[in-house]
Amino acid sequence: MEAKSINVHLADDHQILIDGIVAVLKTEPQIQVVGFSLDGQSVLDWFTTQKADILILDIGMPKVDGIDVLRSFKLRKDLPNTIVLTSYNDIKLIKEVLKLGAKGFITKVSAGENIIEAIKSVHKGELYFSQDIRNKIVDSFAGIKSIDEGQYNEYFGMLSEREFEILKLISQDYSIKEIADILCIAQTTVETHKKNIMTKIGVKNSIGLALYLVKHKIIE
């Protein structure tokens, strides 16, 4: 059975960039560009009367910037699946757009190699980050802030006390050996706990763990 088309709306203030993305997306028959906007207000106006499966959204746009576009959609309770496409890779910006409901974040320099995969991933309900953004998130993975009881029960209640202790040390960038020394246990025990943590949280690697914590607003 033929896969259903993924309808995409592009929003960027540079027509040349939109044209370039359209050219890339034309190589993937499943993806259809159904509209584009050159400023933030036009994005909001377009989505008032029309729909798209995915919104590719630039941050630095005239009239209404990308952050305010996301805020407006959130207030309307009608946020489309949004992938932020921007020249900026500041970790604060990444966290801000995640809090506002964006599902993906890719930089313009990596757009050509990531845009199709990003659209397909977000359409399937997954978060997507280009590799340079993943690296940025991992670099910022420097500690877990104070977690209240509600957050603990919702996001970490499946972990044992020891596993949560090890998770906090992992987040503070301690190595397996250093954690073993701090807790006076064998390195193999730490590795086993780490595997159990990954399994219980449902991630496959340290990047996945970092994204999990960013998604649930646990990383400071």
Buried (B, 14 or more C-beta within 10 A) or exposed (E): EEEEEBBBBBBBBEEEBBEBBEEBBEEBEBBBBBBBBBBBBBBBEBBEEEEBBBBBBBBBBEBBBBBBBBBBBEEEEEBBBBBBBBEBBEBEBBBBBBEBBBBBBBBBEBBEEBBBBBBBBBBEEEBBBBEBBBEBBBEBBEEBEEBEEEBEEEBBEBBEEBBBBBBBBBBEEBEBEBBBEEBEBEBEBBBBBBEBBBEBBEBEEBBBBBBBBBEBEBBE
